[in-house]
Amino acid sequence: PYYIDLHQTLFAEVTLQSTAPNLIDTCTASPQPDFGSLTYDLIRSGCNKDDTVVTYPAFENHGRFKFRAFRFLRSFPSVYLQCDVVICDSNTTNSRCARGCISRQKRATSP
């Protein structure tokens, strides 16, 4: 466990063994270690979903972001964090890592 105060800025980093480009694709928080029904997205599909999240540009083999610590409703004593990272081929210029945030496309409606 990592103990912090409410509203304290928390920094997170992923480090790869190689210098392949990487992207922190999704980070989800939950008050339960099994990530049951109550979850909260900090980052989804490379897009910041929480107003306090700041994602730093990838640097060599590091992916970094920060956010402000929060508490779930009903005062759960813990917040668990789970992140998915995308690792890309450094020779591919149009990779998922290079595209960054992918927001959902709006669909056109027909009359």
Phi, psi and omega in degrees: 000149177239113186267127179221165178273154176302136180071005175288144177285129181245130179256138178231147182213143171244135181235128178265158178285339178243177180264025178295143177298147179218161181220128172283102188280312185215133173228124183238141177249151178208150175278357182239138182294340179268005179051055180293223188284335182261108179223164180217125180278126170269317178224134178222125181054037178080001182254134177291126182253346179250138183298339183268355181283131172235120179259129180269149177302143179300138180230114182050249183252023182244137169243128187226147171204165176223157176204165180268132181297141181221175179231142177286158177303158182068016172054051172300141185284343185228156171230125179257145183237132179227127183235146173249134182242137175258130177248127187246159174287126183292346179270356182258114184280336181254039183282170176301324179296319182291332182282337177065228184293128177241103178271154180295139177280140176282140179269144175282142177255142178263154182297000000 
